[in-house]
Amino acid sequence: MKILLYICFPLLFMSCKSDTVLAIERGIQLYDWGKIDDAILEFNKAKYLQISKKRQTYDDLKLLAQTHYNLSISYAKLGMYKIAYQEAQHAVSLIPNQEYREVLSLIEQKLIELQHNN
């Protein structure tokens, strides 16, 4: 019995998701359901949880970048392109990968289009 406990306890501990990951997952689900405002609340909660951590690892920075990325897409979906652009810039500044740069570029193009139409 003790052997089973020693095997199961570490597995149970390692399988627990952080509050940040759960907030991101809830935000993604809400976004998929078309509840963009609620998704933004969850992503902002995830952002707050990450920013308030005293020690940050590289994985924490990746989660924070993903949160900014998700926020940028959500704000763009609502037509809030200036805020979306700021969030995308944060994502790229943390983790400058191709996916984040593409979203930043698309939002920037949309802002330029809107300026030309005004």
WOLINHU-V636718 format. One record per backbone hydrogen bond with DSSP energy under -0.5 kcal/mol. CO is the residue of the C=O (numbers start at 1). NH is the residue of the N-H. E is the energy in kcal/mol with one decimal. If there is no record, write none. Layout:
CO,NH,E  CO,NH,E
This chain:
1,5,-2.0  2,6,-2.4  3,7,-1.6  4,8,-2.9  5,9,-2.4  6,10,-0.6  7,11,-1.1  8,12,-2.7  9,13,-2.5  10,14,-2.5  11,15,-1.4  12,16,-0.6  13,16,-0.8  18,22,-2.3  19,23,-2.3  20,24,-2.4  21,25,-2.6  22,26,-2.6  23,27,-2.5  24,28,-2.5  25,29,-2.3  26,30,-2.7  27,31,-2.5  28,32,-2.5  29,33,-1.6  30,35,-2.7  31,34,-1.7  34,36,-1.3  35,39,-2.1  36,40,-2.6  37,41,-1.7  38,42,-2.0  39,43,-2.7  40,44,-2.6  41,45,-2.0  42,46,-2.4  43,47,-2.4  44,48,-2.6  45,49,-2.5  46,50,-2.1  47,51,-2.8  48,52,-2.4  50,53,-1.0  54,56,-0.5  57,61,-1.9  58,62,-2.2  59,63,-2.2  60,64,-2.4  61,65,-2.7  62,66,-2.5  63,67,-2.3  64,68,-2.4  65,69,-2.5  66,70,-2.7  67,71,-2.5  68,72,-2.5  69,73,-2.1  70,74,-2.3  71,75,-3.0  72,76,-2.1  73,77,-2.1  74,78,-1.3  75,80,-2.7  76,79,-1.4  79,81,-1.3  80,84,-2.2  81,85,-2.6  82,86,-1.9  83,87,-2.4  84,88,-2.4  85,89,-2.4  86,90,-2.0  87,91,-2.2  88,92,-2.5  89,93,-2.4  90,94,-1.7  91,95,-2.8  95,97,-2.4  97,101,-2.0  98,102,-2.4  99,103,-1.8  100,104,-2.3  101,105,-2.5  102,106,-2.5  103,107,-2.5  104,108,-2.3  105,109,-2.4  106,110,-2.0  107,111,-2.3  108,112,-2.2  109,113,-2.4  110,114,-2.3  111,115,-2.0  112,116,-2.1  113,117,-1.8  114,118,-0.9
